[in-house]
């Protein structure tokens, strides 16, 4: 019952915060905008081969451009209370401290996953209508389309879990956001290209496994299957979240 009450409180706090709506709108706008750009099909010269437009190509903007926006908001869900020094109120209302971060994860994680599902569906549907007969394109009942519709929301939920774990550890919005964005956008690529050790390290970098999971076990340079990469990233996400909750009990509020 305590967890349910905390979830209700987090729902009220989340959806009465203006930044959630701004970041959600930005996520949809960026993801959908990239989809429109990637499905532009100008008139092809006679005899020129036209490539099949794949579902993952259409929704590429979600994991590449939209996901960082959700990461920023996921961190803010955890760290904003520390910024304004009102975290003590939340923990006084919920003596079992673990219920607060778990409620935050459930509320924003499910919201972000649902938003991702709807945005994915929007991108796939609009792209198919726009392309029409001007280029070969998928059917909405293709297995690849159905796969994208569940893979991306699941991946987003796991990334939210990892991001909030980092937020619990650092308790500082700018620091946590900077670390996560650098990790996703640059750090793993730099480590993977280090001489001598880069190939060994690259095989164990979590976001490379997330990309392998999204790509269906076909990511360049990865020998892991889709399921193995999912399990490995799941360990990272849940592990960091549990460590963050554990540190929460070791600190003063």
ABEGO torsion letter per residue (X at the ends): XAAAAAAAAAAAAAAABAAAAAAAAAAAAAAAAAAAAAABBBBBBBGBBBBBBBAAAAAAAAAAAAAAAAAAAAAAAAAAAAAAGAAAAAAAABABAAAAAAAAAAAAAAAAAAAAAAAAAAAAAAAAAAAEAABBBBBAABAAAAAAAAAAAAAAAAAAAAAAAAAAAAGBAAAAAAAAAAAAAAAAAAAAABBGAAAAAAAABAAAAAAAAAAGGABBGBABBAAAAAAAAAAAAAAAAAAAAAAAAABBX
